[in-house]
Amino acid sequence: MVQRNNLTLLDADISVLQAIGYCGCKSAAAGYHLYSNEQHLRSEAITLKSSNTYSFVLATDGKAPMPEALRLQLSCGSN
């Protein structure tokens, strides 16, 4: 986790191994969903076109405490 512009971010390397459309997605739009245990913390849309490092927003208040364990889920579109 890193702090930038009062945001808490998770920088993650994502490898795109097959064309985005292979799974049936209609575009490169993906949704990410962040959970602590089973509590939903936030969801946002991102564009996954190629392998790259992506920054996922964990918190918009740099002072917010972060749980020790987080689960990041990716899905097609904004689902």
PDB file of N, CA, C and O in Angstrom:
ATOM      1  N   MET A   1       0.842  -1.170   0.000  1.00  0.00           N
ATOM      2  CA  MET A   1       0.000   0.000   0.000  1.00  0.00           C
ATOM      3  C   MET A   1       0.893   1.241   0.000  1.00  0.00           C
ATOM      4  O   MET A   1       1.959   1.264   0.615  1.00  0.00           O
ATOM      5  N   VAL A   2       0.432   2.252  -0.697  1.00  0.00           N
ATOM      6  CA  VAL A   2       1.154   3.520  -0.766  1.00  0.00           C
ATOM      7  C   VAL A   2       0.166   4.671  -0.557  1.00  0.00           C
ATOM      8  O   VAL A   2      -1.036   4.524  -0.783  1.00  0.00           O
ATOM      9  N   GLN A   3       0.689   5.803  -0.128  1.00  0.00           N
ATOM     10  CA  GLN A   3      -0.100   7.023   0.035  1.00  0.00           C
ATOM     11  C   GLN A   3       0.279   7.994  -1.075  1.00  0.00           C
ATOM     12  O   GLN A   3       1.457   8.303  -1.258  1.00  0.00           O
ATOM     13  N   ARG A   4      -0.721   8.478  -1.818  1.00  0.00           N
ATOM     14  CA  ARG A   4      -0.510   9.489  -2.849  1.00  0.00           C
ATOM     15  C   ARG A   4      -1.713  10.413  -2.869  1.00  0.00           C
ATOM     16  O   ARG A   4      -2.850   9.950  -2.961  1.00  0.00           O
ATOM     17  N   ASN A   5      -1.472  11.718  -2.782  1.00  0.00           N
ATOM     18  CA  ASN A   5      -2.551  12.713  -2.863  1.00  0.00           C
ATOM     19  C   ASN A   5      -3.706  12.395  -1.914  1.00  0.00           C
ATOM     20  O   ASN A   5      -4.872  12.467  -2.303  1.00  0.00           O
ATOM     21  N   ASN A   6      -3.380  12.047  -0.679  1.00  0.00           N
ATOM     22  CA  ASN A   6      -4.361  11.725   0.365  1.00  0.00           C
ATOM     23  C   ASN A   6      -5.186  10.472   0.048  1.00  0.00           C
ATOM     24  O   ASN A   6      -6.245  10.263   0.640  1.00  0.00           O
ATOM     25  N   LEU A   7      -4.708   9.644  -0.879  1.00  0.00           N
ATOM     26  CA  LEU A   7      -5.354   8.374  -1.203  1.00  0.00           C
ATOM     27  C   LEU A   7      -4.474   7.233  -0.720  1.00  0.00           C
ATOM     28  O   LEU A   7      -3.247   7.316  -0.777  1.00  0.00           O
ATOM     29  N   THR A   8      -5.103   6.174  -0.247  1.00  0.00           N
ATOM     30  CA  THR A   8      -4.382   4.945   0.060  1.00  0.00           C
ATOM     31  C   THR A   8      -4.594   4.030  -1.136  1.00  0.00           C
ATOM     32  O   THR A   8      -5.727   3.685  -1.471  1.00  0.00           O
ATOM     33  N   LEU A   9      -3.497   3.638  -1.777  1.00  0.00           N
ATOM     34  CA  LEU A   9      -3.566   2.860  -3.011  1.00  0.00           C
ATOM     35  C   LEU A   9      -2.864   1.524  -2.861  1.00  0.00           C
ATOM     36  O   LEU A   9      -1.899   1.391  -2.110  1.00  0.00           O
ATOM     37  N   LEU A  10      -3.358   0.553  -3.578  1.00  0.00           N
ATOM     38  CA  LEU A  10      -2.693  -0.732  -3.717  1.00  0.00           C
ATOM     39  C   LEU A  10      -2.195  -0.800  -5.155  1.00  0.00           C
ATOM     40  O   LEU A  10      -2.995  -0.834  -6.091  1.00  0.00           O
ATOM     41  N   ASP A  11      -0.891  -0.820  -5.330  1.00  0.00           N
ATOM     42  CA  ASP A  11      -0.312  -0.981  -6.656  1.00  0.00           C
ATOM     43  C   ASP A  11      -0.128  -2.468  -6.907  1.00  0.00           C
ATOM     44  O   ASP A  11       0.539  -3.155  -6.134  1.00  0.00           O
ATOM     45  N   ALA A  12      -0.722  -2.966  -7.992  1.00  0.00           N
ATOM     46  CA  ALA A  12      -0.674  -4.398  -8.294  1.00  0.00           C
ATOM     47  C   ALA A  12      -0.290  -4.602  -9.753  1.00  0.00           C
ATOM     48  O   ALA A  12      -0.805  -3.927 -10.645  1.00  0.00           O
ATOM     49  N   ASP A  13       0.617  -5.537  -9.981  1.00  0.00           N
ATOM     50  CA  ASP A  13       0.969  -5.929 -11.342  1.00  0.00           C
ATOM     51  C   ASP A  13      -0.066  -6.926 -11.828  1.00  0.00           C
ATOM     52  O   ASP A  13      -0.272  -7.966 -11.202  1.00  0.00           O
ATOM     53  N   ILE A  14      -0.720  -6.615 -12.942  1.00  0.00           N
ATOM     54  CA  ILE A  14      -1.720  -7.504 -13.524  1.00  0.00           C
ATOM     55  C   ILE A  14      -1.220  -7.955 -14.880  1.00  0.00           C
ATOM     56  O   ILE A  14      -0.868  -7.138 -15.731  1.00  0.00           O
ATOM     57  N   SER A  15      -1.193  -9.262 -15.071  1.00  0.00           N
ATOM     58  CA  SER A  15      -0.771  -9.837 -16.349  1.00  0.00           C
ATOM     59  C   SER A  15      -2.003 -10.239 -17.145  1.00  0.00           C
ATOM     60  O   SER A  15      -2.794 -11.069 -16.697  1.00  0.00           O
ATOM     61  N   VAL A  16      -2.168  -9.652 -18.320  1.00  0.00           N
ATOM     62  CA  VAL A  16      -3.254 -10.011 -19.218  1.00  0.00           C
ATOM     63  C   VAL A  16      -2.697 -11.084 -20.143  1.00  0.00           C
ATOM     64  O   VAL A  16      -1.871 -10.792 -21.008  1.00  0.00           O
ATOM     65  N   LEU A  17      -3.147 -12.330 -19.965  1.00  0.00           N
ATOM     66  CA  LEU A  17      -2.581 -13.463 -20.691  1.00  0.00           C
ATOM     67  C   LEU A  17      -3.328 -13.776 -21.976  1.00  0.00           C
ATOM     68  O   LEU A  17      -2.768 -14.390 -22.885  1.00  0.00           O
ATOM     69  N   GLN A  18      -4.599 -13.356 -22.065  1.00  0.00           N
ATOM     70  CA  GLN A  18      -5.407 -13.589 -23.261  1.00  0.00           C
ATOM     71  C   GLN A  18      -6.161 -12.311 -23.587  1.00  0.00           C
ATOM     72  O   GLN A  18      -6.296 -11.427 -22.741  1.00  0.00           O
ATOM     73  N   ALA A  19      -6.649 -12.218 -24.810  1.00  0.00           N
ATOM     74  CA  ALA A  19      -7.443 -11.062 -25.200  1.00  0.00           C
ATOM     75  C   ALA A  19      -8.615 -10.905 -24.245  1.00  0.00           C
ATOM     76  O   ALA A  19      -9.211 -11.893 -23.816  1.00  0.00           O
ATOM     77  N   ILE A  20      -8.944  -9.662 -23.912  1.00  0.00           N
ATOM     78  CA  ILE A  20     -10.022  -9.380 -22.963  1.00  0.00           C
ATOM     79  C   ILE A  20     -11.331 -10.054 -23.387  1.00  0.00           C
ATOM     80  O   ILE A  20     -12.071 -10.545 -22.535  1.00  0.00           O
ATOM     81  N   GLY A  21     -11.628 -10.086 -24.698  1.00  0.00           N
ATOM     82  CA  GLY A  21     -12.875 -10.662 -25.186  1.00  0.00           C
ATOM     83  C   GLY A  21     -12.969 -12.165 -25.033  1.00  0.00           C
ATOM     84  O   GLY A  21     -14.051 -12.724 -25.212  1.00  0.00           O
ATOM     85  N   TYR A  22     -11.876 -12.845 -24.708  1.00  0.00           N
ATOM     86  CA  TYR A  22     -11.862 -14.298 -24.583  1.00  0.00           C
ATOM     87  C   TYR A  22     -12.875 -14.802 -23.563  1.00  0.00           C
ATOM     88  O   TYR A  22     -13.487 -15.851 -23.759  1.00  0.00           O
ATOM     89  N   CYS A  23     -13.052 -14.063 -22.483  1.00  0.00           N
ATOM     90  CA  CYS A  23     -13.969 -14.506 -21.419  1.00  0.00           C
ATOM     91  C   CYS A  23     -15.405 -14.079 -21.691  1.00  0.00           C
ATOM     92  O   CYS A  23     -16.305 -14.400 -20.915  1.00  0.00           O
ATOM     93  N   GLY A  24     -15.625 -13.369 -22.773  1.00  0.00           N
ATOM     94  CA  GLY A  24     -16.975 -12.915 -23.091  1.00  0.00           C
ATOM     95  C   GLY A  24     -17.220 -11.454 -22.772  1.00  0.00           C
ATOM     96  O   GLY A  24     -18.307 -10.937 -23.031  1.00  0.00           O
ATOM     97  N   CYS A  25     -16.222 -10.779 -22.212  1.00  0.00           N
ATOM     98  CA  CYS A  25     -16.371  -9.346 -21.947  1.00  0.00           C
ATOM     99  C   CYS A  25     -16.498  -8.611 -23.275  1.00  0.00           C
ATOM    100  O   CYS A  25     -15.847  -8.971 -24.256  1.00  0.00           O
ATOM    101  N   LYS A  26     -17.328  -7.592 -23.301  1.00  0.00           N
ATOM    102  CA  LYS A  26     -17.568  -6.835 -24.527  1.00  0.00           C
ATOM    103  C   LYS A  26     -16.593  -5.675 -24.689  1.00  0.00           C
ATOM    104  O   LYS A  26     -16.505  -5.095 -25.771  1.00  0.00           O
ATOM    105  N   SER A  27     -15.861  -5.328 -23.635  1.00  0.00           N
ATOM    106  CA  SER A  27     -14.896  -4.237 -23.717  1.00  0.00           C
ATOM    107  C   SER A  27     -13.771  -4.504 -22.732  1.00  0.00           C
ATOM    108  O   SER A  27     -13.760  -5.525 -22.045  1.00  0.00           O
ATOM    109  N   ALA A  28     -12.835  -3.584 -22.673  1.00  0.00           N
ATOM    110  CA  ALA A  28     -11.724  -3.713 -21.731  1.00  0.00           C
ATOM    111  C   ALA A  28     -12.090  -3.169 -20.354  1.00  0.00           C
ATOM    112  O   ALA A  28     -11.246  -3.112 -19.460  1.00  0.00           O
ATOM    113  N   ALA A  29     -13.352  -2.770 -20.186  1.00  0.00           N
ATOM    114  CA  ALA A  29     -13.791  -2.262 -18.886  1.00  0.00           C
ATOM    115  C   ALA A  29     -13.896  -3.421 -17.902  1.00  0.00           C
ATOM    116  O   ALA A  29     -14.424  -4.487 -18.219  1.00  0.00           O
ATOM    117  N   ALA A  30     -13.387  -3.187 -16.720  1.00  0.00           N
ATOM    118  CA  ALA A  30     -13.469  -4.176 -15.650  1.00  0.00           C
ATOM    119  C   ALA A  30     -13.903  -3.454 -14.384  1.00  0.00           C
ATOM    120  O   ALA A  30     -13.744  -2.240 -14.257  1.00  0.00           O
ATOM    121  N   GLY A  31     -14.436  -4.199 -13.477  1.00  0.00           N
ATOM    122  CA  GLY A  31     -14.795  -3.643 -12.184  1.00  0.00           C
ATOM    123  C   GLY A  31     -13.918  -4.276 -11.119  1.00  0.00           C
ATOM    124  O   GLY A  31     -13.550  -5.447 -11.218  1.00  0.00           O
ATOM    125  N   TYR A  32     -13.586  -3.497 -10.104  1.00  0.00           N
ATOM    126  CA  TYR A  32     -12.913  -4.114  -8.965  1.00  0.00           C
ATOM    127  C   TYR A  32     -13.744  -3.867  -7.728  1.00  0.00           C
ATOM    128  O   TYR A  32     -14.386  -2.828  -7.573  1.00  0.00           O
ATOM    129  N   HIS A  33     -13.711  -4.850  -6.857  1.00  0.00           N
ATOM    130  CA  HIS A  33     -14.494  -4.830  -5.632  1.00  0.00           C
ATOM    131  C   HIS A  33     -13.537  -5.162  -4.493  1.00  0.00           C
ATOM    132  O   HIS A  33     -12.792  -6.140  -4.563  1.00  0.00           O
ATOM    133  N   LEU A  34     -13.561  -4.363  -3.471  1.00  0.00           N
ATOM    134  CA  LEU A  34     -12.649  -4.522  -2.356  1.00  0.00           C
ATOM    135  C   LEU A  34     -13.434  -4.930  -1.120  1.00  0.00           C
ATOM    136  O   LEU A  34     -14.444  -4.315  -0.778  1.00  0.00           O
ATOM    137  N   TYR A  35     -12.955  -5.978  -0.454  1.00  0.00           N
ATOM    138  CA  TYR A  35     -13.624  -6.509   0.734  1.00  0.00           C
ATOM    139  C   TYR A  35     -12.628  -6.644   1.890  1.00  0.00           C
ATOM    140  O   TYR A  35     -11.449  -6.927   1.679  1.00  0.00           O
ATOM    141  N   SER A  36     -13.115  -6.439   3.093  1.00  0.00           N
ATOM    142  CA  SER A  36     -12.389  -6.762   4.311  1.00  0.00           C
ATOM    143  C   SER A  36     -13.236  -7.806   5.010  1.00  0.00           C
ATOM    144  O   SER A  36     -14.363  -7.524   5.416  1.00  0.00           O
ATOM    145  N   ASN A  37     -12.702  -9.009   5.152  1.00  0.00           N
ATOM    146  CA  ASN A  37     -13.490 -10.159   5.555  1.00  0.00           C
ATOM    147  C   ASN A  37     -14.611 -10.272   4.532  1.00  0.00           C
ATOM    148  O   ASN A  37     -14.318 -10.429   3.347  1.00  0.00           O
ATOM    149  N   GLU A  38     -15.853 -10.203   4.918  1.00  0.00           N
ATOM    150  CA  GLU A  38     -16.933 -10.243   3.936  1.00  0.00           C
ATOM    151  C   GLU A  38     -17.613  -8.880   3.783  1.00  0.00           C
ATOM    152  O   GLU A  38     -18.625  -8.761   3.091  1.00  0.00           O
ATOM    153  N   GLN A  39     -17.061  -7.865   4.422  1.00  0.00           N
ATOM    154  CA  GLN A  39     -17.637  -6.530   4.332  1.00  0.00           C
ATOM    155  C   GLN A  39     -17.146  -5.829   3.069  1.00  0.00           C
ATOM    156  O   GLN A  39     -15.941  -5.711   2.845  1.00  0.00           O
ATOM    157  N   HIS A  40     -18.082  -5.368   2.249  1.00  0.00           N
ATOM    158  CA  HIS A  40     -17.753  -4.663   1.015  1.00  0.00           C
ATOM    159  C   HIS A  40     -17.295  -3.246   1.361  1.00  0.00           C
ATOM    160  O   HIS A  40     -18.012  -2.506   2.035  1.00  0.00           O
ATOM    161  N   LEU A  41     -16.094  -2.868   0.895  1.00  0.00           N
ATOM    162  CA  LEU A  41     -15.563  -1.541   1.194  1.00  0.00           C
ATOM    163  C   LEU A  41     -15.785  -0.552   0.055  1.00  0.00           C
ATOM    164  O   LEU A  41     -16.172   0.593   0.292  1.00  0.00           O
ATOM    165  N   ARG A  42     -15.539  -0.992  -1.193  1.00  0.00           N
ATOM    166  CA  ARG A  42     -15.715  -0.094  -2.330  1.00  0.00           C
ATOM    167  C   ARG A  42     -15.663  -0.854  -3.637  1.00  0.00           C
ATOM    168  O   ARG A  42     -15.135  -1.964  -3.708  1.00  0.00           O
ATOM    169  N   SER A  43     -16.224  -0.238  -4.683  1.00  0.00           N
ATOM    170  CA  SER A  43     -16.180  -0.773  -6.042  1.00  0.00           C
ATOM    171  C   SER A  43     -15.915   0.387  -6.989  1.00  0.00           C
ATOM    172  O   SER A  43     -16.407   1.497  -6.789  1.00  0.00           O
ATOM    173  N   GLU A  44     -15.135   0.112  -8.016  1.00  0.00           N
ATOM    174  CA  GLU A  44     -14.865   1.120  -9.046  1.00  0.00           C
ATOM    175  C   GLU A  44     -14.606   0.410 -10.358  1.00  0.00           C
ATOM    176  O   GLU A  44     -14.363  -0.796 -10.392  1.00  0.00           O
ATOM    177  N   ALA A  45     -14.662   1.174 -11.436  1.00  0.00           N
ATOM    178  CA  ALA A  45     -14.377   0.645 -12.765  1.00  0.00           C
ATOM    179  C   ALA A  45     -12.955   1.028 -13.175  1.00  0.00           C
ATOM    180  O   ALA A  45     -12.469   2.108 -12.840  1.00  0.00           O
ATOM    181  N   ILE A  46     -12.302   0.131 -13.902  1.00  0.00           N
ATOM    182  CA  ILE A  46     -10.979   0.397 -14.462  1.00  0.00           C
ATOM    183  C   ILE A  46     -10.955  -0.145 -15.889  1.00  0.00           C
ATOM    184  O   ILE A  46     -11.859  -0.875 -16.297  1.00  0.00           O
ATOM    185  N   THR A  47      -9.938   0.207 -16.630  1.00  0.00           N
ATOM    186  CA  THR A  47      -9.757  -0.306 -17.981  1.00  0.00           C
ATOM    187  C   THR A  47      -8.545  -1.228 -17.983  1.00  0.00           C
ATOM    188  O   THR A  47      -7.445  -0.805 -17.628  1.00  0.00           O
ATOM    189  N   LEU A  48      -8.736  -2.481 -18.377  1.00  0.00           N
ATOM    190  CA  LEU A  48      -7.649  -3.459 -18.455  1.00  0.00           C
ATOM    191  C   LEU A  48      -7.393  -3.778 -19.921  1.00  0.00           C
ATOM    192  O   LEU A  48      -8.075  -4.620 -20.505  1.00  0.00           O
ATOM    193  N   LYS A  49      -6.421  -3.113 -20.510  1.00  0.00           N
ATOM    194  CA  LYS A  49      -6.119  -3.358 -21.917  1.00  0.00           C
ATOM    195  C   LYS A  49      -4.883  -4.222 -22.103  1.00  0.00           C
ATOM    196  O   LYS A  49      -4.776  -4.957 -23.084  1.00  0.00           O
ATOM    197  N   SER A  50      -3.956  -4.135 -21.170  1.00  0.00           N
ATOM    198  CA  SER A  50      -2.701  -4.867 -21.319  1.00  0.00           C
ATOM    199  C   SER A  50      -2.089  -5.103 -19.948  1.00  0.00           C
ATOM    200  O   SER A  50      -2.528  -4.538 -18.947  1.00  0.00           O
ATOM    201  N   SER A  51      -1.081  -5.938 -19.924  1.00  0.00           N
ATOM    202  CA  SER A  51      -0.358  -6.170 -18.668  1.00  0.00           C
ATOM    203  C   SER A  51       0.282  -4.858 -18.235  1.00  0.00           C
ATOM    204  O   SER A  51       0.897  -4.153 -19.035  1.00  0.00           O
ATOM    205  N   ASN A  52       0.123  -4.546 -16.954  1.00  0.00           N
ATOM    206  CA  ASN A  52       0.613  -3.271 -16.463  1.00  0.00           C
ATOM    207  C   ASN A  52       0.506  -3.252 -14.948  1.00  0.00           C
ATOM    208  O   ASN A  52      -0.033  -4.183 -14.350  1.00  0.00           O
ATOM    209  N   THR A  53       1.012  -2.206 -14.328  1.00  0.00           N
ATOM    210  CA  THR A  53       0.792  -1.977 -12.906  1.00  0.00           C
ATOM    211  C   THR A  53      -0.404  -1.056 -12.765  1.00  0.00           C
ATOM    212  O   THR A  53      -0.435   0.022 -13.360  1.00  0.00           O
ATOM    213  N   TYR A  54      -1.381  -1.470 -11.988  1.00  0.00           N
ATOM    214  CA  TYR A  54      -2.605  -0.707 -11.783  1.00  0.00           C
ATOM    215  C   TYR A  54      -2.666  -0.266 -10.332  1.00  0.00           C
ATOM    216  O   TYR A  54      -2.233  -0.987  -9.433  1.00  0.00           O
ATOM    217  N   SER A  55      -3.206   0.919 -10.112  1.00  0.00           N
ATOM    218  CA  SER A  55      -3.379   1.447  -8.757  1.00  0.00           C
ATOM    219  C   SER A  55      -4.854   1.359  -8.384  1.00  0.00           C
ATOM    220  O   SER A  55      -5.710   1.959  -9.034  1.00  0.00           O
ATOM    221  N   PHE A  56      -5.132   0.619  -7.350  1.00  0.00           N
ATOM    222  CA  PHE A  56      -6.499   0.441  -6.857  1.00  0.00           C
ATOM    223  C   PHE A  56      -6.679   1.310  -5.624  1.00  0.00           C
ATOM    224  O   PHE A  56      -5.872   1.244  -4.697  1.00  0.00           O
ATOM    225  N   VAL A  57      -7.725   2.122  -5.602  1.00  0.00           N
ATOM    226  CA  VAL A  57      -8.001   2.996  -4.464  1.00  0.00           C
ATOM    227  C   VAL A  57      -8.556   2.155  -3.324  1.00  0.00           C
ATOM    228  O   VAL A  57      -9.577   1.482  -3.466  1.00  0.00           O
ATOM    229  N   LEU A  58      -7.869   2.204  -2.199  1.00  0.00           N
ATOM    230  CA  LEU A  58      -8.331   1.498  -1.006  1.00  0.00           C
ATOM    231  C   LEU A  58      -9.115   2.432  -0.090  1.00  0.00           C
ATOM    232  O   LEU A  58     -10.101   2.028   0.526  1.00  0.00           O
ATOM    233  N   ALA A  59      -8.674   3.670  -0.007  1.00  0.00           N
ATOM    234  CA  ALA A  59      -9.348   4.647   0.844  1.00  0.00           C
ATOM    235  C   ALA A  59      -9.080   6.044   0.304  1.00  0.00           C
ATOM    236  O   ALA A  59      -8.009   6.320  -0.237  1.00  0.00           O
ATOM    237  N   THR A  60     -10.064   6.916   0.457  1.00  0.00           N
ATOM    238  CA  THR A  60      -9.922   8.287  -0.026  1.00  0.00           C
ATOM    239  C   THR A  60      -9.537   9.253   1.085  1.00  0.00           C
ATOM    240  O   THR A  60      -9.361  10.446   0.838  1.00  0.00           O
ATOM    241  N   ASP A  61      -9.407   8.753   2.286  1.00  0.00           N
ATOM    242  CA  ASP A  61      -8.962   9.553   3.421  1.00  0.00           C
ATOM    243  C   ASP A  61      -7.658   8.955   3.903  1.00  0.00           C
ATOM    244  O   ASP A  61      -7.642   7.848   4.441  1.00  0.00           O
ATOM    245  N   GLY A  62      -6.574   9.668   3.719  1.00  0.00           N
ATOM    246  CA  GLY A  62      -5.254   9.156   4.077  1.00  0.00           C
ATOM    247  C   GLY A  62      -5.117   8.753   5.527  1.00  0.00           C
ATOM    248  O   GLY A  62      -4.164   8.060   5.884  1.00  0.00           O
ATOM    249  N   LYS A  63      -6.042   9.169   6.372  1.00  0.00           N
ATOM    250  CA  LYS A  63      -5.982   8.842   7.795  1.00  0.00           C
ATOM    251  C   LYS A  63      -6.819   7.629   8.152  1.00  0.00           C
ATOM    252  O   LYS A  63      -6.796   7.176   9.297  1.00  0.00           O
ATOM    253  N   ALA A  64      -7.563   7.092   7.183  1.00  0.00           N
ATOM    254  CA  ALA A  64      -8.432   5.947   7.475  1.00  0.00           C
ATOM    255  C   ALA A  64      -7.592   4.714   7.791  1.00  0.00           C
ATOM    256  O   ALA A  64      -6.660   4.403   7.050  1.00  0.00           O
ATOM    257  N   PRO A  65      -7.904   4.004   8.878  1.00  0.00           N
ATOM    258  CA  PRO A  65      -7.148   2.784   9.195  1.00  0.00           C
ATOM    259  C   PRO A  65      -7.474   1.691   8.179  1.00  0.00           C
ATOM    260  O   PRO A  65      -8.624   1.555   7.760  1.00  0.00           O
ATOM    261  N   MET A  66      -6.484   0.926   7.790  1.00  0.00           N
ATOM    262  CA  MET A  66      -6.678  -0.158   6.832  1.00  0.00           C
ATOM    263  C   MET A  66      -6.656  -1.490   7.567  1.00  0.00           C
ATOM    264  O   MET A  66      -5.793  -1.719   8.415  1.00  0.00           O
ATOM    265  N   PRO A  67      -7.596  -2.367   7.250  1.00  0.00           N
ATOM    266  CA  PRO A  67      -7.579  -3.697   7.856  1.00  0.00           C
ATOM    267  C   PRO A  67      -6.350  -4.470   7.398  1.00  0.00           C
ATOM    268  O   PRO A  67      -5.770  -4.170   6.354  1.00  0.00           O
ATOM    269  N   GLU A  68      -5.961  -5.459   8.181  1.00  0.00           N
ATOM    270  CA  GLU A  68      -4.773  -6.245   7.837  1.00  0.00           C
ATOM    271  C   GLU A  68      -4.995  -7.123   6.618  1.00  0.00           C
ATOM    272  O   GLU A  68      -4.075  -7.315   5.822  1.00  0.00           O
ATOM    273  N   ALA A  69      -6.195  -7.658   6.457  1.00  0.00           N
ATOM    274  CA  ALA A  69      -6.474  -8.561   5.339  1.00  0.00           C
ATOM    275  C   ALA A  69      -7.523  -7.937   4.424  1.00  0.00           C
ATOM    276  O   ALA A  69      -8.593  -7.523   4.872  1.00  0.00           O
ATOM    277  N   LEU A  70      -7.198  -7.878   3.142  1.00  0.00           N
ATOM    278  CA  LEU A  70      -8.119  -7.351   2.139  1.00  0.00           C
ATOM    279  C   LEU A  70      -8.253  -8.364   1.012  1.00  0.00           C
ATOM    280  O   LEU A  70      -7.324  -9.124   0.737  1.00  0.00           O
ATOM    281  N   ARG A  71      -9.417  -8.373   0.357  1.00  0.00           N
ATOM    282  CA  ARG A  71      -9.629  -9.224  -0.812  1.00  0.00           C
ATOM    283  C   ARG A  71     -10.020  -8.316  -1.961  1.00  0.00           C
ATOM    284  O   ARG A  71     -10.939  -7.505  -1.836  1.00  0.00           O
ATOM    285  N   LEU A  72      -9.327  -8.450  -3.075  1.00  0.00           N
ATOM    286  CA  LEU A  72      -9.597  -7.674  -4.279  1.00  0.00           C
ATOM    287  C   LEU A  72     -10.175  -8.616  -5.319  1.00  0.00           C
ATOM    288  O   LEU A  72      -9.555  -9.623  -5.661  1.00  0.00           O
ATOM    289  N   GLN A  73     -11.364  -8.294  -5.826  1.00  0.00           N
ATOM    290  CA  GLN A  73     -12.045  -9.133  -6.808  1.00  0.00           C
ATOM    291  C   GLN A  73     -12.199  -8.331  -8.099  1.00  0.00           C
ATOM    292  O   GLN A  73     -12.647  -7.185  -8.065  1.00  0.00           O
ATOM    293  N   LEU A  74     -11.833  -8.922  -9.236  1.00  0.00           N
ATOM    294  CA  LEU A  74     -12.003  -8.302 -10.547  1.00  0.00           C
ATOM    295  C   LEU A  74     -13.153  -8.978 -11.269  1.00  0.00           C
ATOM    296  O   LEU A  74     -13.366 -10.181 -11.121  1.00  0.00           O
ATOM    297  N   SER A  75     -13.902  -8.196 -12.058  1.00  0.00           N
ATOM    298  CA  SER A  75     -15.020  -8.752 -12.822  1.00  0.00           C
ATOM    299  C   SER A  75     -15.127  -8.010 -14.146  1.00  0.00           C
ATOM    300  O   SER A  75     -14.539  -6.943 -14.321  1.00  0.00           O
ATOM    301  N   CYS A  76     -15.882  -8.586 -15.075  1.00  0.00           N
ATOM    302  CA  CYS A  76     -16.150  -7.924 -16.342  1.00  0.00           C
ATOM    303  C   CYS A  76     -16.986  -6.675 -16.110  1.00  0.00           C
ATOM    304  O   CYS A  76     -17.816  -6.632 -15.201  1.00  0.00           O
ATOM    305  N   GLY A  77     -16.764  -5.671 -16.928  1.00  0.00           N
ATOM    306  CA  GLY A  77     -17.568  -4.459 -16.865  1.00  0.00           C
ATOM    307  C   GLY A  77     -17.619  -3.880 -15.481  1.00  0.00           C
ATOM    308  O   GLY A  77     -16.621  -3.901 -14.760  1.00  0.00           O
ATOM    309  N   SER A  78     -18.750  -3.367 -15.101  1.00  0.00           N
ATOM    310  CA  SER A  78     -18.893  -2.786 -13.767  1.00  0.00           C
ATOM    311  C   SER A  78     -19.708  -3.698 -12.862  1.00  0.00           C
ATOM    312  O   SER A  78     -20.339  -3.225 -11.916  1.00  0.00           O
ATOM    313  N   ASN A  79     -19.705  -5.007 -13.140  1.00  0.00           N
ATOM    314  CA  ASN A  79     -20.452  -5.984 -12.329  1.00  0.00           C
ATOM    315  C   ASN A  79     -19.824  -6.169 -10.968  1.00  0.00           C
ATOM    316  O   ASN A  79     -20.322  -6.952 -10.160  1.00  0.00           O
TER     317      ASN A  79
END
